Amino acid sequence: MRRRHLAIPVALAALSISSVLAAAEGSRSASPIAMVIHGGAGTIEREDLSTELEASYRDKLKEALLVGHGILKQGGTSLDAVEATIRLLENSPLFNAGKGAVFTAAGKNELDASIMEGHTLRAGAVAGVTTLKNPISAARAVMEKTRHVLLAGEGADRFAAQIGLEQVPSDYFFTERRWQALEKRRAEERHKESEADKTMGTVGAVALDRKGNLAAGTSTGGMTFKKHGRVGDSPVVGAGTYANAKCGVSGTGHGEFFIRYAVAHDICARVEYLGLSIQEAARQIVLEDLVEAGGSGGVIALGADGTPALVFNTSGMYRGFVDDSGKTHVGIYQEPIYKQ
C-alpha cells in the first residue's frame, strides 16, 4: 500500500513537471516576432523624388521587410533575418550599400558592415572592403569563423574570398547616380562651396525571433567624397550597430558623431540601466543629444517585446517595420507609419 501511495505523488510530480516544461516551451514559441529596417536618413524632400522613384523605394522597403519576416515566421533566427534583409538592400542600386555604394574622393568604392547577436554579444564587422558583393555576409563570417570582431581593407577582402563569398569587379558598384553625386561634390570643392552630404545613405535591420533573441546589422558605402581609408560608424560595434538581450539598434547618419557618442550602445544602456522604453531612449539620443552636438541622422531599434522605434532628426529616413501579424509599415518623409 505504501508503494502505491508513494507512486501517486511521484506520477503527479512528473506530470506537473511535464506540464510546466510544455507550458514554458509553448510560451517561448509564442514570443512575438518583429522586423524593422532603414535605408538611410538625410535631406529627403518630396520634390526631390519622382512618383516612380518614390514608389520604387517603398516597394523595395516592403520587399525587404517581407523577406526578413518570412524567415522569422518560419522559425528562423534573428541573425538569419537580419543578414538576408540587408543582402537584399545591398543588391539594390537605390541605397548607399553594396550595389548602390557612393564613391570616395578618389572615385573608388569602399564598403563597411557589421552584425551583432544580442543574446550572445557576438559581433563581426568589415571595413573598407572593395570586392565584396555583400559585406554583411562577410561581417557575419568574421563573427562566426574567426576569433576577431573587425577585419579591414585588403585583409578583409582576402578573408572573404578564401571562404568563398561572392567577389565582384570594381565596376559592379558603378551607378550613374552616385557618379554624378561625386562629380557635383568635386565641383563644389573646386569652387570652395563644399557642404556636408545631404543624404547619409546606409542600410540596416533589427529583428526579434520566436526565441526572443535580437540581432542587428548595418551596411554602407560611406560618405560621398570621403577620404581614402575613412571608416564611419557602421562597422563600429556600439556606434552604428548594437544588440543585447534588451534591445537592438542600427543607425544611419553622420558617422563621426555616432562614433563619438556611442549612439547604438547608449540607447541600449538607457533601456537596460535606466529602465527607459526603447522609444524614449532613442528619442533622447537622436532628438536631444545628437541635435545639441550638431549631429544628424536616425536610428531604428527594437525592444525585447518587439516594440519598434524609428527616430530621426533629418527631413526624411527610408524606413519600415513589420509586426507580429505580418503587416508592413513603411515611410520616407516626416510621416507617421505606426502608432507609438
N, C-alpha and C positions, 0 to 999 in steps of 0.2 A: 504493500500500500504506500509506503514511504517513497519508493522509487517512482511509482505512478504519480504520486502527489508532487514530487520534485520535478518530474518531467514536464508537467503542465506549465509552470512559470518559465522554465528554460525555453520551451517551444514558443511561449508568448513573447519572451525576450527576443528570440531570434526573429520572430515575425515583426516585432516592433523595430528592431534594427534594420531589417529589410525595408520596412515602410519608410523609415527615416532616410535611408540611402536613396530609395526610389524617389522620395519627395525632393531630396536635395538635387538629384540628377535632373528631375523634372524642372526644378527651379532654375538650374543652370541652362537647360535647353530653352527655357522661356525668356532668357535675357534678351533685351531689345537689341536690334542691330541698327546701325546708323552710318551714314557716309556724308562727309562734307568736303568740298573741293574749292580751289580758286585757280584762276588763270592769269593773275596779275592785277595790280592796282596802279592807279595813276590818274592823270588828267584824261578822263574818258567822257567826252561830251556827245550828246545825241546827234548833233550836227556833224560830228566827225565820222560817223558810221552810216553807210548807206543802209537802206532797208534790207538788202540782200546780205550784206556783211553782218549786220546785227543778228539776223536770223541764223546765219552760219555759226556765230558764236554761241547762241542759245542752244542750237541743236547739238553742237559738239559737247557743251557742258552737260546736257541731258544724257547724251550717249555715254559719256564718261561715268556719270552717276549710276546709270543702269548697269554698266559693266561691273563696277565695284559692288553694288547692291546685290547683283546676281550671284557673285561669289559668296558674299556673306549669307544670303538666303539659303544657299546650298550647304551651309555649314563650314565654308572656307574661313581661313584665318584673316584677321585684320591686316596682317602683313601682306598676304597674298592680294587682298583687295586694294591696298594702297599701291603696291607695285604695278598691278595690271592697269589701274586707273591712270596712274602717271605715265605709263608707257603709251597709252592711247593719246594722251595730251602731248607727249613728246613727239609723237608721229604726225601731229598736225602742224601745218605751217602757220596756223593762226596765233600760236602762243610762242613766247620767247623761252623756248626749251627744246632741245633736240632739233628736229627739222626746222623750226622757226627761230632758231637762235640768232641773236643780234651779232654784229661784228665789232671786234676790238678796233683800236686806233690804227692797227697795222693791217686791218682788213681780214683778220682771221676769226675763227670761232673757237672759243674756249668755254667749256661747259662744266657745271658743278651740280652735284646732287647729294642728298643724304636721306637716310631712312632710319627709323628707331622703333623698337618694340617696347611697349610700355611696361608690361609685367616682368620683363627680364632686364630692362635697361640696356639691352644690347643695341648697338648702333654701328652704322657703316657709312662712309662717305667717300666721294671722289671730287677732285678739284682740278680745273684746268685741263680737262681731257679734250682731245681733238679728233679722235677717230671712232668714238663710240656712238652707235645709233641710239642707244637707250642708257644714259648714265645712271638712271635709278636702279637698273638691274646690276650694274657694276657696284653701286653703293651697297646693295644687299649682299653681293658676293663678298665684298670686303668684310662685312659683318659676320658672314657665315663660314667663310673659307680661309680667313687669316686671323692672326692674333691682334690685328690693328683696328683702328677706327677710321682713319683717313689716309688715303693714298692720293698723290698729286702728280700732275703732269705726265711725262713720258712713262714713269714707273706705273702709274695707274692704267694708262693705255696698254702697256705691255702685259700687265697682270690680266686685264680683261681679255686680251687676245689669247693668252695662254689657257684660259679656262673656257674658251670657245664662245664668248659673247660676240654678237654681230659687229663687224667693223665696216665702216663706210668711207669712201673717199671724201676729201675736203669739200668738193663741190656739191655733195649731198645736202649740205646745210645752206647752200645759196638760195635766197629768195629775193626777188627784185625789191620787194617792200622794205626788207631790212637793209639792203644795199643802199637804197635811196635815203634811208634814215641816217646811214653813216655819211654819205656824201653831203647831206644837209648839215650834219654836225661839223664836218671838216670845213665847210664854207663858213660856218659861224665862228670857228676857231680862227680862220684866216682873217676874218673881219673883226675879231675880238668881240664877238657878240654871243659867245658861248653861254649856255644856261644849263641847268640840271635837266636830266632826262625827264620828259613829261610822263612817260609810262615806265613803271617798274615791272617789266614783264617777268613773271615767274609762274610756275605751276606747282600745286601742292594738293595733298589729300590727307585726310584723317579718317580712320574707320574704327568702329566698335563691333566686335564679333559676338557670336552666340555664347561664347565662354566668358564674356565680359572683359576681353582683352582689347586694349587700344594700341594703335600704331599710327605713325605719322611719317610723311615723306615730302620732300621738296626738290624741285629740279629747275635749273635756269641756264640761260645763255649769258647772264650777267647784264652789264650796262653797255649801251652803245658808246663807242669811242673810249672804252676803258683801257687803261694801260696794260701792256703785256704782263701777264702774271698776276693781275689783280684778282683777289678772291673775296667774294662778298659773304653774306650771312648764310646763304642756302646750304652749303656743306658744313657749316659750323654748328655742331650739336649744342643746343641751348640758346642759340641765336635765332636761326631761321627754322629750326626743327627741334621738337622735343616731345617726348611721351613718357608717362609713368603710369601707375595704376589709377591715378585720379583724373588725368586729362591728357589730351594730345593736341599739339599746336603746329601749324605750318604758317610761315609768314611770307609776305611779299612787300617790298618797299626799298627804301634807301638803306642798303645793307650795312654800311658803316655804323649807322645808328642802331640797327638791330643787334649788331655785334657788341657795341659798347654798352648797351642797356640789357643785354642777355634776354631779349624780349620773350622768346618762347619759354624759356625756363622760368622767368619771373612770373609769367601768367600761371603756370602750374604751381609754383611755390605759393602764390597767393591763394590758390584754391586749397592746397594741402595744409598750409600752416595758419592762414588767416580765416579759413572757412568760407571764403567768398564763392559765389556762384561762378561758373565758367564765364558767363556773360558779363558779370560785373568786373571780374579780373581782367578780361580782355578790354573792356571799355576803359578802365583806369589807365592801363598801359598805353593803348593806342590813341585814345581821345584826350588824355591828360598829359601823361609823362612824355610821350613822343612829341606831341604838339608843342609843349613847353620847351623841349630841347631843339625843336626845329626839324624833327624827322617826319617823313611822310610814308604812308603805306597802310597795310592792313594785315589782319590775321584771320584764319579760320581755326576753330577749335571744337572739341567735343569733350563733354564731361563723362564720367563713368556711367551715368544713367542715360547717355545718348543725347543729352541736351546740347544743341549746337550754339556756337557764337560765330557770327560773321561781321567783323567790325573793321572799319577803315576810315581814315581821315582825309581821303582824297575825293575827287568828284565821282570816281567810279572804281569798281573792282569786279572783274569777271568771277562769278561765284555761284555755288549751288549746294543744295542739301537734299538728301533723300531720307525719309523717316522709316520707321519700322514697317509701315504698311506698304512701302514702295512708292509713295507719292513723291514726285520731284518738285523742287522749288528752285528756280534759277533767277539771277538778276545781273545787271551790269551797272546801272546808274544808282543814284540815291533813291532807291525804291524798296519798300518792304517786301520781303519774299516769304515771310512766315511770321507767326505771332510769337513774341518773346514774353 
